[in-house]
Amino acid sequence: MGNEASYPAEMCSHFDQDEIKRLGKRFKKLDLDKSGSLSVEEFLSMPELRYNPLLRRVIDIFDTDGSGEVDFKEFIVGASQFSVKGNEEQKLRFAFNIYDMDKDGYISNGELFQVLRMMVGSNLKDWQLQQLVDKTIIILDRDGDGKISFEEFSAVVRGLEIHKKLVLIV
């Protein structure tokens, strides 16, 4: 994992050195196999995450190199999005990325369906969920291209002030 203090300041601009040390201790505690990276199973060892239906999506977003695991740098950069010092744009981008599974800059009908399915489980039948997805796309899709852009997403979500709830206290 390396020395927490050795990472460039721009990587951790939302955390001070004490916060980085605390995050480093948390990371080491989670790194059960001492591999220097966190697997899905290691994240699942955290009781507060165990039943989060979007955990795998969060890990996919943190895992910027696509290795399937989150190393310390990715952990810090990912966690910094939830810092109280983080800006609204970063938090909105993170929320958008939960839905933008193929990372093309848009939320398609299929992506919205998949993420909502993760969230609702079997509480809705496919046709009910598809109706919800179709209505959501119709309402949010201002330019009529059949998908939701970051700008369209932000216009609605910004008003809900969800970014104020996406905060990690270190």
DOPA-312506 format. One record per residue: residue number from 1; x, y, z of N, C-alpha, C in turn. Coordinates in pm, whole numbers. Layout:
% residues N
    nr      npx      npy      npz     capx     capy     capz      cpx      cpy      cpz
   NUM        X        Y        Z        X        Y        Z        X        Y        Z
...
END
This chain:
% residues 170
    nr      npx      npy      npz     capx     capy     capz      cpx      cpy      cpz
     1       81     -117        0        0        0        0       86      124        0
     2      197      123       63      283      241       66      252      333      181
     3      331      432      194      315      530      299      205      628      259
     4      103      643      345       -9      731      314       38      873      286
     5      144      917      351      192     1053      334      266     1073      201
     6      295      962      130      373      972        7      289     1001     -116
     7      157     1003     -104       73     1030     -220       66     1178     -249
     8       58     1215     -376       56     1357     -413      -62     1430     -350
     9      -40     1554     -316     -143     1635     -251     -268     1649     -337
    10     -252     1658     -470     -369     1678     -555     -464     1558     -549
    11     -408     1440     -519     -489     1320     -509     -581     1327     -388
    12     -538     1393     -284     -610     1392     -157     -645     1534     -113
    13     -676     1619     -207     -696     1759     -174     -809     1782      -74
    14     -900     1687      -62    -1011     1705       31     -981     1651      171
    15     -865     1589      188     -830     1533      318     -700     1593      369
    16     -696     1617      499     -569     1659      558     -490     1534      596
    17     -367     1551      641     -281     1435      669     -339     1344      777
    18     -403     1400      880     -464     1316      984     -577     1230      927
    19     -657     1290      839     -766     1215      777     -712     1104      687
    20     -605     1132      615     -543     1030      529     -488      916      614
    21     -428      948      727     -378      843      817     -493      757      868
    22     -606      820      906     -722      744      953     -778      656      841
    23     -784      712      720     -830      631      607     -733      517      579
    24     -604      543      595     -503      438      576     -523      324      675
    25     -550      359      801     -576      255      903     -701      176      869
    26     -804      246      823     -929      179      786     -905       86      668
    27     -827      133      570     -796       53      453     -722      -73      494
    28     -620      -59      578     -542     -176      622     -628     -275      698
    29     -722     -224      776     -812     -311      852     -904     -389      758
    30     -947     -324      650    -1034     -390      553     -958     -488      464
    31     -830     -462      443     -747     -544      353     -711     -676      424
    32     -811     -763      434     -798     -886      513     -687     -977      464
    33     -664     -983      333     -561    -1071      279     -426    -1000      263
    34     -419     -874      305     -295     -794      301     -236     -783      161
    35     -324     -778       61     -280     -772      -79     -250     -629     -125
    36     -291     -531      -47     -272     -393      -88     -388     -339     -169
    37     -492     -420     -185     -613     -375     -253     -734     -443     -190
    38     -850     -383     -210     -972     -435     -149    -1060     -501     -254
    39    -1101     -623     -225    -1192     -696     -313    -1336     -665     -269
    40    -1430     -708     -350    -1571     -694     -315    -1597     -761     -181
    41    -1541     -879     -162    -1563     -954      -38    -1510     -876       83
    42    -1397     -810       66    -1341     -732      177    -1430     -611      208
    43    -1484     -547      106    -1579     -438      130    -1703     -492      202
    44    -1744     -612      165    -1863     -672      227    -1841     -706      374
    45    -1717     -707      420    -1690     -733      561    -1731     -615      649
    46    -1759     -501      587    -1806     -384      663    -1957     -397      683
    47    -2001     -407      808    -2146     -425      832    -2231     -317      768
    48    -2182     -192      765    -2262      -83      709    -2276      -91      557
    49    -2194     -174      491    -2202     -189      346    -2260     -323      302
    50    -2264     -416      394    -2300     -554      361    -2431     -565      282
    51    -2529     -483      316    -2660     -496      252    -2690     -381      156
    52    -2587     -307      117    -2606     -198       22    -2615     -256     -118
    53    -2730     -242     -183    -2746     -304     -315    -2658     -240     -424
    54    -2605     -122     -397    -2523      -53     -497    -2373      -64     -469
    55    -2334     -146     -373    -2193     -157     -337    -2106     -192     -458
    56    -2148     -286     -537    -2066     -325     -654    -2051     -209     -753
    57    -2154     -128     -767    -2144      -10     -854    -2044       90     -797
    58    -2048      111     -665    -1955      203     -600    -1811      153     -621
    59    -1790       24     -603    -1657      -34     -623    -1613      -17     -768
    60    -1704      -38     -863    -1670      -17    -1004    -1625      126    -1031
    61    -1688      222     -965    -1652      363     -985    -1518      393     -919
    62    -1496      340     -799    -1368      361     -731    -1254      295     -809
    63    -1281      179     -869    -1179       98     -938    -1148      156    -1076
    64    -1071      264    -1077    -1046      336    -1203     -956      259    -1300
    65     -875      165    -1250     -788       89    -1342     -853      -39    -1393
    66     -975      -68    -1346    -1048     -185    -1395     -997     -319    -1348
    67     -919     -320    -1241     -861     -446    -1191     -961     -534    -1117
    68    -1075     -479    -1081    -1172     -556    -1003    -1153     -537     -853
    69    -1047     -466     -816    -1019     -437     -675     -983     -290     -663
    70     -991     -240     -540     -964      -99     -514     -834      -87     -435
    71     -733      -24     -496     -607       -3     -423     -619      123     -337
    72     -514      153     -261     -522      265     -166     -543      399     -237
    73     -476      420     -347     -494      546     -420     -640      559     -466
    74     -694      453     -524     -833      456     -568     -928      476     -449
    75     -894      416     -336     -975      429     -215     -979      575     -170
    76     -864      640     -167     -856      780     -125     -929      871     -223
    77     -902      852     -351     -967      936     -452    -1118      914     -448
    78    -1161      789     -436    -1304      759     -429    -1368      819     -306
    79    -1304      800     -191    -1359      853      -66    -1361     1005      -66
    80    -1267     1068     -137    -1261     1214     -137    -1387     1275     -199
    81    -1456     1199     -281    -1581     1248     -340    -1689     1268     -235
    82    -1671     1203     -120    -1769     1213      -12    -1723     1306      100
    83    -1610     1368       82    -1558     1459      183    -1650     1580      198
    84    -1661     1631      320    -1739     1752      341    -1680     1868      261
    85    -1551     1857      226    -1485     1960      147    -1505     1939       -3
    86    -1562     1825      -39    -1586     1796     -179    -1692     1889     -235
    87    -1684     1915     -365    -1780     2008     -422    -1903     1937     -479
    88    -2005     2017     -502    -2132     1966     -550    -2117     1892     -682
    89    -2037     1946     -772    -2017     1886     -905    -1961     1743     -894
    90    -1862     1723     -807    -1803     1589     -788    -1907     1491     -736
    91    -1985     1534     -640    -2086     1447     -581    -2195     1412     -684
    92    -2235     1511     -763    -2333     1485     -868    -2276     1390     -973
    93    -2150     1410    -1009    -2085     1323    -1107    -2079     1179    -1054
    94    -2047     1163     -924    -2043     1030     -865    -2182      965     -873
    95    -2286     1039     -833    -2422      985     -837    -2459      947     -981
    96    -2424     1031    -1077    -2451     1002    -1218    -2379      873    -1261
    97    -2255      859    -1219    -2175      742    -1258    -2230      611    -1204
    98    -2307      616    -1096    -2373      495    -1046    -2460      436    -1157
    99    -2528      524    -1230    -2620      481    -1336    -2553      462    -1471
   100    -2447      537    -1498    -2379      530    -1628    -2282      411    -1627
   101    -2337      293    -1640    -2259      170    -1623    -2154      150    -1732
   102    -2181      192    -1854    -2084      172    -1961    -1991      292    -1979
   103    -2006      391    -1894    -1917      509    -1890    -1913      585    -2022
   104    -2029      592    -2090    -2033      665    -2217    -2083      809    -2199
   105    -2110      848    -2076    -2156      984    -2051    -2307     1001    -2054
   106    -2378      889    -2066    -2524      893    -2070    -2581      778    -1987
   107    -2701      800    -1938    -2775      692    -1871    -2881      645    -1971
   108    -2864      522    -2016    -2960      466    -2112    -3078      403    -2036
   109    -3180      368    -2111    -3296      301    -2056    -3253      171    -1987
   110    -3167       94    -2054    -3121      -34    -1999    -3038      -17    -1873
   111    -2953       85    -1870    -2871      109    -1750    -2958      150    -1633
   112    -3054      238    -1657    -3144      281    -1550    -3222      161    -1497
   113    -3266       75    -1588    -3338      -46    -1547    -3249     -134    -1458
   114    -3126     -158    -1501    -3036     -246    -1425    -3008     -192    -1284
   115    -2981      -62    -1274    -2948       -5    -1144    -3072       -3    -1054
   116    -3186       33    -1110    -3307       31    -1029    -3342     -111     -986
   117    -3315     -209    -1071    -3338     -349    -1034    -3252     -386     -913
   118    -3127     -340     -914    -3039     -363     -798    -3100     -304     -672
   119    -3161     -189     -686    -3214     -117     -571    -3345     -177     -519
   120    -3434     -216     -609    -3566     -265     -565    -3573     -416     -552
   121    -3471     -485     -603    -3473     -631     -594    -3594     -687     -665
   122    -3663     -778     -599    -3781     -843     -660    -3911     -778     -615
   123    -3903     -658     -559    -4024     -590     -511    -4114     -541     -624
   124    -4059     -525     -742    -4138     -486     -859    -4119     -589     -969
   125    -4226     -615    -1042    -4215     -702    -1159    -4141     -625    -1268
   126    -4082     -698    -1363    -4007     -633    -1471    -4089     -528    -1543
   127    -4213     -559    -1575    -4295     -463    -1650    -4323     -337    -1569
   128    -4338     -352    -1435    -4360     -235    -1350    -4235     -146    -1346
   129    -4122     -212    -1332    -3995     -139    -1329    -3970      -72    -1464
   130    -4000     -141    -1573    -3980      -83    -1706    -4068       40    -1726
   131    -4190       36    -1674    -4278      154    -1684    -4217      272    -1609
   132    -4163      245    -1491    -4098      349    -1411    -3978      407    -1485
   133    -3898      320    -1543    -3780      362    -1619    -3822      448    -1739
   134    -3921      399    -1814    -3966      472    -1933    -4017      612    -1896
   135    -4095      621    -1790    -4148      751    -1745    -4035      843    -1701
   136    -3936      787    -1631    -3823      867    -1585    -3744      922    -1703
   137    -3719      839    -1802    -3647      884    -1921    -3726      996    -1991
   138    -3855      976    -2008    -3939     1077    -2074    -3931     1211    -2000
   139    -3938     1206    -1867    -3937     1330    -1787    -3800     1398    -1791
   140    -3692     1322    -1778    -3559     1383    -1767    -3493     1414    -1901
   141    -3530     1343    -2005    -3466     1357    -2135    -3516     1482    -2208
   142    -3451     1594    -2182    -3493     1724    -2238    -3466     1737    -2388
   143    -3360     1672    -2437    -3325     1690    -2578    -3383     1580    -2669
   144    -3456     1485    -2610    -3525     1386    -2690    -3439     1279    -2754
   145    -3318     1258    -2700    -3230     1157    -2761    -3249     1017    -2700
   146    -3343     1003    -2607    -3373      871    -2551    -3282      829    -2437
   147    -3198      919    -2391    -3108      888    -2280    -3088     1014    -2197
   148    -3029      996    -2079    -3012     1107    -1985    -2865     1147    -1981
   149    -2839     1272    -2012    -2702     1325    -2005    -2673     1370    -1862
   150    -2547     1398    -1835    -2510     1449    -1703    -2583     1581    -1675
   151    -2594     1666    -1774    -2661     1795    -1756    -2808     1775    -1723
   152    -2875     1683    -1792    -3016     1655    -1764    -3033     1596    -1625
   153    -2946     1504    -1589    -2947     1442    -1456    -2926     1548    -1348
   154    -2824     1631    -1367    -2789     1733    -1268    -2899     1835    -1247
   155    -2968     1872    -1355    -3075     1971    -1346    -3182     1927    -1247
   156    -3209     1797    -1242    -3311     1745    -1152    -3252     1714    -1014
   157    -3142     1644    -1012    -3084     1598     -885    -3029     1714     -801
   158    -2974     1815     -865    -2920     1931     -793    -3030     1993     -705
   159    -3150     2002     -757    -3262     2058     -681    -3301     1976     -560
   160    -3268     1847     -562    -3299     1759     -449    -3195     1770     -337
   161    -3084     1835     -367    -2973     1854     -274    -2917     1722     -219
   162    -2919     1619     -303    -2865     1489     -265    -2716     1499     -237
   163    -2648     1589     -308    -2504     1606     -289    -2470     1640     -144
   164    -2563     1700      -71    -2537     1735       68    -2542     1612      158
   165    -2605     1506      110    -2614     1381      187    -2499     1285      156
   166    -2428     1310       46    -2317     1224        8    -2189     1273       76
   167    -2183     1250      207    -2071     1301      287    -2015     1189      373
   168    -1883     1183      379    -1811     1088      462    -1739     1167      570
   169    -1764     1135      694    -1693     1199      803    -1576     1108      841
   170    -1454     1159      827    -1334     1080      852    -1285     1104      993
END
